[in-house]
Amino acid sequence: MDKKKIATIVEIVPIVSAVLNFIFLYAFEDSNLIRALNSITMFFAFFGFVFFFVGRSLGKGDKTVKILGIFDIFATVSVIAIYILAFLAMAM
């Protein structure tokens, strides 16, 4: 695989992880598996900025990588925002 394909895959990981994190966060089932998957997806989504820099260094100048990089930052911000809102809701 060439570097642009790897960079695209690396850029997609936090975006998919953020979506899965929100799905698992509001899951009706409460099991250890759901909690573990939620923790893993939250970890990948939270560190989207790391994937942003890795993807940018691997896929130099590729438009797809640039667009996905913006979504990586959004994934990180959305996960941080949902946990801040949860903290504020518990504080009230």
C-alpha positions, 0 to 999 in steps of 0.5 A, a space after each residue: 500500500 502506498 502512503 496516501 492510502 495509509 494516510 486516508 485510513 489513518 484519517 478515517 479511524 478517529 471519525 468512525 471512532 467518534 460516531 461509534 463512541 456516541 452510539 455506544 454512549 447511548 446504547 440501551 444495553 449496559 454490559 462490560 463489552 459495551 463499556 470496553 468498546 466505548 472506552 476504546 472508541 473514545 480513546 481513538 476519537 479523543 486522540 484525533 489530533 494525533 491522527 491528524 498530524 500523522 495523516 498530514 505527514 504521510 499524505 503530503 498534499 492530498 485533498 482527501 487527507 486534508 478534508 479528513 484531517 478537518 473531520 479528525 479535529 471535529 471528532 476530538 472537539 465533539 468528544 471533549 464537548 460531550 464529556 464537558 456537557 456530561 460533567 456540567 449536567 452532573 454538577 447541576 
